[in-house]
Amino acid sequence: MAATTKERSLEAAVALLGEEGIRALTHARIDARAELPAGSTSNWFRTRRALLAGVVDHIAERERADADPSALPDLTAPAQLADLLARMLEVQSGPLAARTRARYALFLEIGADEELAAPLHRQRAAFEAWTEQITADVGLADPVPAARALMALCDGLLLHRLTVDPALEVRPVLERAVRDLARS
């Protein structure tokens, strides 16, 4: 099925954000990137604010589709959690790196605008709840603080891979963190 004009605009916007940053996000640049007639993106998103809201919603929707909990295996051991987190980081900093950079750029751009940032915050809250459940399932003591610690660690590792060292081995760090949290 062919992507709609709106989907093509949103995908181009995410690519521009992830590759060139927030200043690259203009209606004209999106049209050019998506190979759409001039004015196509502005037909869907009349203002910059509407465009930002559309991109935020699009990223949150794509991430929800990627992180479908029903598609994941049941985790019963801390080592499985470390493995899952490492694979997720490798995907987010590899094949999905542009989208990850776009999400970070949007967080920084719209962080003070609660209305625009709401979809990203809801996405984060859902991921926190999911991580808390998994930390409980694998038997980590104090699942809520353990989940928050692991999420903060993953955020730092992901940012490091995206900005400093794309080849950083994250698995040993995550294995140690999960092992230490399991002993707490």
Secondary structure, 3 states (H helix, E strand, C coil): CCCCHHHHHHHHHHHHHHHHCHHHCCHHHHHHHCCCCCCHHHHHCCCHHHHHHHHHHHHHHHHHHHCCHHHCCCCCCHHHHHHHHHHHHHHHCCCCHHHHHHHHHHHHHHCCCHHHHHHHHHHHHHHHHHHHHHHHHCCCCCHHHHHHHHHHHHHHHHHHHHHCCCCCCCHHHHHHHHHHHHHC
